[in-house]
Amino acid sequence: MNDLIVAEAVNLPDYTHSSNSLFHFMKEFEYLTQAIEKNALFPRYCREDIGYLDIVIDDVRIHEMAVLTKCFCDIPLHRITRQTCGGHQNDTEVKDKNNQRFLSHTDLYGEFALALSKSWGERKGVQPIQYINQASKYSQHFQMALKSALSTSVEVPEEIANHYLYQLAFIKPLRGKMARKNGNMNFFVEKNFHDEHEWRFVPFFPEDSMDSPQTETSQFFPIIANSQLLNEPQTGRELIQKISDRLLSEENKRYWLSFDYDDIRHIIVPNPNKRIELIKRLLAMSASNFANEYELHILISKIIVLSEIKEDW
């Protein structure tokens, strides 16, 4: 049945009001080349503000969670560099209208990117997230159902509780603040999240228990919601980083999001110098990475330069 659904999805019409590519942006050149060399993107734990859901477990209010994910947007290419995001403030400044600066998607997420076909994303189970209007009845009913599923005083089947936990990985408020870091400066960006048109890949295997403790030897599960860990400014951040880094290991390959070079529609770099550097890196890659020399040449032809996009749009 699932094979039939995938086969039908591949033959569906193209998207007309959004991009037919899923863009994953990154801040470092090495992240881009690593993905191309490994034919894969690597999920990492990303912190999410869920204070708006008012979740309480054992009398402890849960403000944050870490989601094991790889995120994409389907913003049309000509809108990627538009200055659409809100103002920001650092840890000490008081935000006012004179302190506003407007940021584009690439300012926030990086100037390197892989754009893969949306049909590839559908085949791989990449899922559009759901944006929550906090004033809606839907939001209120979801919060009540989630509280019941997580309650220690209400008997709820494990598969139902896991369903609501897993659903948490695919929701976001329509608007909110997003914490970002630039060098030594921490700041918040006020965003309309819906404008990102976000899709997510969240790997999950049944044997990876949602409620088992995360240890050095345990499997990876979709959500970490340990408030003591997440609220620890330094130790918690370092531990989550360490857990994420383990996902780069070949022994954890089943969690990777693989692709073929044919699935790549665009490779984005910030400037002409980085284009040259990337071409050199591709030419230096092992011949075993490519089916033939034409596949390498076609891949090189997919490189586009962000600074040139900005000039033309």
C-alpha positions as CSV (number, residue, x, y, z in Angstrom):
1,M,0.0,0.0,0.0
2,N,2.8,2.4,0.9
3,D,4.6,1.7,-2.3
4,L,1.4,2.5,-4.2
5,I,1.1,5.8,-2.4
6,V,4.7,6.8,-3.2
7,A,4.3,5.8,-6.8
8,E,1.2,7.9,-7.2
9,A,2.9,10.8,-5.4
10,V,5.8,10.8,-7.9
11,N,3.3,11.3,-10.7
12,L,1.3,14.1,-9.2
13,P,1.4,17.6,-10.8
14,D,4.2,20.1,-9.9
15,Y,3.7,22.7,-7.2
16,T,2.6,26.1,-8.6
17,H,2.4,28.4,-5.5
18,S,5.6,27.2,-3.8
19,S,8.9,25.9,-5.0
20,N,9.4,22.5,-6.5
21,S,12.7,22.3,-4.5
22,L,13.3,21.8,-0.8
23,F,16.2,24.1,0.3
24,H,18.4,23.2,3.2
25,F,20.6,26.1,4.2
26,M,23.8,25.8,6.3
27,K,26.5,28.2,7.6
28,E,29.7,26.4,6.8
29,F,31.3,25.3,3.6
30,E,32.4,22.0,5.2
31,Y,28.8,21.1,6.0
32,L,28.0,21.4,2.3
33,T,30.9,19.4,1.0
34,Q,30.4,16.7,3.6
35,A,26.8,16.3,2.5
36,I,27.8,16.0,-1.1
37,E,30.6,13.6,-0.4
38,K,28.4,11.3,1.8
39,N,25.3,11.7,-0.4
40,A,23.4,12.4,2.7
41,L,22.2,15.1,5.1
42,F,22.6,14.5,8.9
43,P,19.8,15.1,11.4
44,R,20.8,17.0,14.5
45,Y,19.0,18.0,17.7
46,C,17.5,21.5,17.4
47,R,16.1,23.4,20.3
48,E,12.4,24.5,20.0
49,D,10.5,26.9,22.2
50,I,7.2,25.2,23.2
51,G,6.3,27.5,26.1
52,Y,3.1,28.5,24.1
53,L,1.7,25.0,24.6
54,D,1.7,25.3,28.4
55,I,3.0,21.7,29.0
56,V,3.4,20.6,32.6
57,I,4.9,17.1,33.5
58,D,5.1,16.1,37.2
59,D,4.5,19.8,38.1
60,V,7.4,20.9,36.0
61,R,6.6,23.4,33.1
62,I,8.3,22.4,29.9
63,H,9.5,25.5,28.0
64,E,11.8,23.9,25.5
65,M,12.5,20.6,23.7
66,A,15.2,19.4,21.4
67,V,14.0,17.8,18.1
68,L,16.1,15.4,16.1
69,T,15.5,16.8,12.6
70,K,16.8,18.1,9.3
71,C,14.8,21.2,8.2
72,F,14.0,22.5,4.8
73,C,12.0,25.4,3.3
74,D,10.2,25.5,0.0
75,I,10.5,29.3,-0.5
76,P,10.8,30.2,-4.2
77,L,14.4,30.9,-5.2
78,H,13.8,34.6,-6.0
79,R,12.5,35.2,-2.5
80,I,15.3,33.5,-0.6
81,T,17.3,36.7,-0.2
82,R,14.4,39.1,0.5
83,Q,14.7,41.0,3.8
84,T,11.6,39.6,5.4
85,C,12.4,38.7,9.0
86,G,11.9,41.0,12.0
87,G,14.2,43.0,14.1
88,H,16.6,41.5,16.6
89,Q,18.2,42.3,20.0
90,N,21.2,41.0,21.8
91,D,21.3,39.9,25.5
92,T,21.7,43.4,26.9
93,E,19.9,45.8,24.5
94,V,16.4,47.0,24.9
95,K,14.5,46.5,21.7
96,D,12.9,49.5,20.2
97,K,12.1,50.7,16.7
98,N,15.5,52.3,16.3
99,N,17.2,49.0,17.1
100,Q,15.5,47.1,14.3
101,R,17.3,45.3,11.5
102,F,15.7,43.2,8.9
103,L,17.1,39.8,8.0
104,S,16.7,37.5,5.0
105,H,16.4,33.7,5.2
106,T,20.1,33.3,4.3
107,D,21.1,35.8,7.0
108,L,19.6,33.5,9.6
109,Y,20.4,30.1,8.3
110,G,23.5,30.4,6.2
111,E,24.6,31.2,2.6
112,F,25.4,27.6,1.6
113,A,22.5,25.3,0.5
114,L,21.4,22.2,-1.2
115,A,18.2,22.3,-3.0
116,L,16.7,18.9,-3.6
117,S,13.6,18.0,-5.6
118,K,10.4,18.0,-3.7
119,S,9.5,14.6,-5.2
120,W,12.7,13.3,-3.5
121,G,11.4,14.7,-0.2
122,E,8.0,13.1,-0.6
123,R,9.7,9.7,-1.3
124,K,11.9,10.1,1.7
125,G,9.0,11.0,4.1
126,V,10.0,14.6,4.6
127,Q,6.9,16.2,6.1
128,P,5.5,19.8,5.9
129,I,5.1,21.0,9.5
130,Q,1.8,22.4,10.9
131,Y,1.6,26.0,12.1
132,I,-0.5,26.6,15.1
133,N,-2.8,29.6,15.6
134,Q,-2.7,29.8,19.4
135,A,-6.1,31.4,19.5
136,S,-7.8,28.6,17.6
137,K,-10.0,25.8,19.1
138,Y,-7.7,23.3,17.4
139,S,-4.7,24.6,19.5
140,Q,-6.8,24.4,22.7
141,H,-7.9,20.8,21.9
142,F,-4.4,19.8,21.0
143,Q,-3.1,21.1,24.3
144,M,-5.7,19.3,26.3
145,A,-5.1,16.0,24.5
146,L,-1.3,16.4,24.9
147,K,-1.7,17.0,28.6
148,S,-3.8,13.9,29.0
149,A,-1.3,11.9,27.0
150,L,1.6,13.0,29.2
151,S,-0.3,12.9,32.5
152,T,0.9,10.4,35.1
153,S,-2.6,10.2,36.6
154,V,-4.5,9.3,33.4
155,E,-4.1,5.9,31.9
156,V,-3.2,6.4,28.2
157,P,-2.0,3.7,25.8
158,E,1.7,4.1,25.0
159,E,1.1,4.3,21.3
160,I,-1.2,7.3,21.8
161,A,1.2,9.1,24.1
162,N,4.0,8.5,21.6
163,H,1.8,9.8,18.8
164,Y,1.3,13.2,20.5
165,L,5.0,13.4,21.5
166,Y,6.0,12.7,17.9
167,Q,3.4,15.3,16.7
168,L,5.3,17.9,18.8
169,A,8.2,17.5,16.4
170,F,6.1,18.8,13.5
171,I,4.3,21.9,14.9
172,K,5.3,25.5,15.3
173,P,3.4,28.7,16.3
174,L,2.5,31.1,13.5
175,R,4.7,33.7,15.1
176,G,7.3,33.8,17.8
177,K,10.9,34.5,18.7
178,M,13.8,32.5,17.5
179,A,17.2,32.5,19.4
180,R,20.2,33.0,17.1
181,K,23.9,33.4,17.7
182,N,26.4,35.4,15.6
183,G,29.9,35.2,17.0
184,N,29.7,36.2,20.6
185,M,26.4,37.9,20.3
186,N,23.1,36.2,21.2
187,F,20.0,37.7,19.8
188,F,16.3,37.0,19.2
189,V,14.5,37.3,15.9
190,E,10.8,38.0,15.8
191,K,9.5,35.9,13.0
192,N,6.4,34.9,11.1
193,F,7.3,31.2,11.0
194,H,4.6,30.4,8.5
195,D,6.6,32.4,5.8
196,E,9.3,29.7,6.0
197,H,7.1,27.0,4.6
198,E,9.1,24.5,6.6
199,W,9.4,20.8,6.0
200,R,11.1,18.4,8.4
201,F,12.7,15.0,8.3
202,V,12.5,13.4,11.8
203,P,13.9,9.8,11.9
204,F,12.1,7.5,14.2
205,F,12.4,3.7,14.7
206,P,9.9,1.8,16.9
207,E,12.7,0.4,19.1
208,D,13.9,3.9,19.9
209,S,11.7,4.4,23.0
210,M,10.4,7.9,23.5
211,D,10.6,7.7,27.3
212,S,13.9,5.9,27.7
213,P,16.8,8.0,29.0
214,Q,19.3,9.3,26.5
215,T,22.7,7.9,27.2
216,E,26.0,7.4,25.4
217,T,24.9,3.9,24.2
218,S,21.2,4.3,23.7
219,Q,19.4,4.8,20.4
220,F,18.4,8.3,19.2
221,F,14.8,9.3,19.7
222,P,12.9,12.2,18.1
223,I,12.5,14.4,21.1
224,I,14.5,15.3,24.2
225,A,12.3,17.1,26.7
226,N,14.4,16.8,29.9
227,S,14.0,20.3,31.4
228,Q,17.0,19.9,33.7
229,L,19.2,19.1,30.8
230,L,17.8,21.8,28.5
231,N,17.9,24.5,31.1
232,E,21.6,24.0,31.9
233,P,23.1,26.8,29.9
234,Q,26.6,25.3,29.2
235,T,26.5,21.6,30.1
236,G,23.2,20.9,28.5
237,R,24.1,22.7,25.3
238,E,27.4,20.8,25.1
239,L,25.8,17.4,25.7
240,I,23.2,17.9,23.0
241,Q,25.9,19.0,20.6
242,K,27.9,15.9,21.5
243,I,24.9,13.6,21.0
244,S,24.2,15.3,17.6
245,D,27.9,14.9,16.6
246,R,27.5,11.1,17.1
247,L,25.0,11.0,14.3
248,L,27.8,11.7,11.8
249,S,29.3,8.3,12.5
250,E,28.8,5.6,9.9
251,E,27.4,3.3,12.6
252,N,24.4,5.6,12.8
253,K,23.9,5.8,9.0
254,R,20.3,4.6,9.3
255,Y,19.4,8.0,10.7
256,W,20.9,9.8,7.7
257,L,18.7,11.4,4.9
258,S,20.3,10.0,1.7
259,F,20.0,11.4,-1.8
260,D,21.4,10.7,-5.3
261,Y,23.1,13.5,-7.3
262,D,20.1,13.4,-9.7
263,D,18.0,14.6,-6.8
264,I,20.0,17.8,-6.4
265,R,18.4,20.7,-8.3
266,H,20.7,23.5,-7.1
267,I,23.9,24.0,-5.0
268,I,24.1,27.5,-3.5
269,V,27.4,29.2,-2.5
270,P,27.7,32.8,-1.3
271,N,30.3,34.2,-3.8
272,P,32.4,33.3,-6.9
273,N,35.4,32.4,-4.8
274,K,33.4,29.7,-3.0
275,R,32.2,28.4,-6.3
276,I,35.8,27.9,-7.5
277,E,36.6,26.2,-4.1
278,L,33.7,23.9,-4.4
279,I,34.5,22.9,-8.0
280,K,38.1,22.1,-6.9
281,R,36.7,20.0,-4.1
282,L,34.3,18.1,-6.5
283,L,37.1,17.5,-8.9
284,A,39.3,16.1,-6.1
285,M,36.6,13.6,-5.0
286,S,37.1,9.9,-5.7
287,A,35.9,8.7,-9.1
288,S,33.8,6.1,-7.2
289,N,31.5,8.9,-6.1
290,F,30.2,9.4,-9.6
291,A,28.7,7.0,-12.1
292,N,30.7,8.7,-14.9
293,E,32.4,12.0,-15.7
294,Y,29.1,13.5,-17.0
295,E,27.5,13.1,-13.6
296,L,30.3,15.2,-12.2
297,H,30.0,17.8,-14.9
298,I,26.2,18.0,-14.4
299,L,26.7,18.4,-10.7
300,I,29.1,21.3,-11.2
301,S,26.6,23.0,-13.6
302,K,24.1,23.1,-10.7
303,I,26.2,25.5,-8.6
304,I,24.7,29.0,-8.4
305,V,26.1,32.0,-6.6
306,L,24.1,33.8,-3.9
307,S,25.6,37.2,-4.6
308,E,24.6,37.0,-8.2
309,I,21.0,36.0,-7.3
310,K,20.9,39.2,-5.1
311,E,22.0,41.3,-8.0
312,D,19.4,39.9,-10.4
313,W,16.4,39.9,-8.0
